[in-house]
Amino acid sequence: MSDTKRPTYADIYATPGPFTQFPGAGLPDIRRFITTHNAQGEGVFLPADNGDHQALMANGRGVQNIIYTTDGAAVELNDEPSLHVPGGTLVRMIDFAPGVESPMHRAMSLDYGTVIEGEFEVELDSGEKRTMRRGDVLVQRATAHRWRNLSDKPGRMLFVLLDVQPLREINGKEFKVELNELAHDFPSGH
């Protein structure tokens, strides 16, 4: 048995770590894109940023960035700031072939989409588009959208889907799941 005493939490974190801000030194910044609906019921983007709460952790050995928060079990999307499991969540990773484009579709869910590899364009039914690169996050709030892999290489995205309460009509437009050509890939709706 060794006489070496294991360092305590206090010993380890007594000296400041290397991080002073988000992103951590040596890592790229990220962009956060959040969707909502305009007065005509079309999907639009809120102004892009890199997260809404950043704070040092463990005396500079980590730094957090809160991307989005919700309150309650079923997420309420009707008031401003499905491809889903009713009352629950779904985590999905999708690999996109080079240059592939999805059809326009809508899930009745709150989706967090993060680019793992590649470069993607997300387009909303209003025609607004954003380009996303590795580490960028989309907070997709039940808006109709399509994905394009902009690369000549395969790309990968990670999606977390949360159930939402029914959306109210906007300017007479009713919101429901719209799978279009994707319907045969998701016969159960998720």
N, C-alpha and C positions, 0 to 999 in steps of 0.2 A: 504494500500500500504506500502510495506517495505521500510525502509530507507537504506537498504543494497544495495550498489552499485555493479553492475555486474563487475567482473574483465575484463579488456581489454585483447586483444591479447598480448600486450606488458607485462602486468602483469603476465599472465599465462606462457609465454615463457621466462621470464627473468631468471629463474633458469634452469640450465641444467636438461634434462630428464635422464632416466636411460640407454639409449642406447649409446654405443660408436662405434659400428661396426655392420655389418651384419654377421650372423643373430642376431636379437635382443636377449638380455639376456634371457635365459630360453627356447628359441626355437631351434629346430634342424637345422643344416645346410642343404642346398639343393644341388643337383647335376644337372647340365645342360648338356644335351646330344644333339648335333647337327649333323644331317645327311647331306651327300652330295653324289656325285657320283665319283667313281674312273675312271681311263682312259678306263676301259672296260665297263663303264656304269652301274656298280653294285653299290648298296647302301653301303656306309661306314660311320663310325663315325669320326668326328673331335675329338681332345683331349677334355676330359670332364673337366669341371671346375664348379664354383658356380655362374656364372654371370659375366657380363663384366663391370658394373658400379655400385658401391655401394656408397651411400652417406647418411649422417645424414640429417634428416629433422626436422623442428620445434624444434631446439635446443636440439636434443637428445630424443625427444618424439616419433620419428619414424625413420625408416631407410629404404631406397629404394634399390632395386636391379633390374637393367634393364636386362631382360632375352634375348631379341632379338629385333631389330628394322628393319623396312623396309621403303622404300621410294616410294611414288606413290600409285595409286589406285590398279592396278594389279601388283603383286609382280614379280620382275625379278629374276629368279633363274639360268640363264645361266652363269653368271659370279660369280666366287668364292668371298668370303671375302677373271573325277575328282568327288572326293566326295566333291563337293563344290557348291556354288551358283555363276554362272558366273558373274563377276564384283562385287561380294559382299563377305559377310562373313557368317559363320554358327557356332553356338555354340552348342555343343552336349555333354551330359553326358551319359556315358555308364556304366551300372553295369554288371560285368562279373561273371558268376557262378564259384564256386570253380573248379580249375584245367582246365578251358576251354582254348582252343587254337583256334585262328582265322586262316583262310587260309592266305597264302601269298597274299597280295593285294597292289595296288598302287592307290592313289588318285592324280589327277593333281592339287594339292593345297599345300600351306604352312600350316602345322598343328602345333599348340602348344598343346601338350598333357601333362597334369599334373595329377599325382597320388593323388587322394583324400583319398582313403582307400585301403590298401592291399599292395601286392608286385607283380610286373609284370616283365616279361622278354620281351624285344623287340628284334626281330631278323631280320636282313636285308638279302636281296638276296645274298649278298656276304658271308653269314654265320656268320658275326660279330654279337655279342649279348651284351646287357647291361641289368643289373638288376636295376629296378627302385622301390623306396620306397616312402612312403607318402611325398609329397612336391617336389619330383623330377620332372623335366620338360624335355620333349623331343621337340626339334625343328625339325620337320619332313619335309624335303625339297623334296617332291614328289618322295621319294625312295620307292621301293617295300619292304614290311615288314609284320611281323605277331606279334600278341600279345599272351602271355600266362599268365594266372593268376596262380602264383606259390603257392598260398595259398589253404588251405582246407576250406577257408571262402570266401564269396562273396567279390569282389573288385570293386572299382569305380574309373573311370577316367573322367576328363573334357577335352574336345577338342575344340579348336577354329580353324576353317579352313578359309583360305584366298585364293581368286582366284589368279592364277599366269599366267604369259605370257607363251606361248608354249616353252617347252624346246628344245634346239638344240640337234641333234643327237650326241651321243658320241660313237666313234669307230664303226660307222654304226648302232648303236642301236637307234631305234625310241622309244620315250616315249609317252604313252597314259594311260588312266584309265584302270586298270586291277582289276576288282572286283572278278573274279573267282566265288567261291561258295557263295559270298556275294551278287551277282547280284540280286537275288530274294528279298533281304531285302531292296534294294535301286533301285526300278524300274525307278525312274527319274534321277538316277545318283548321287543323294545326299540324 
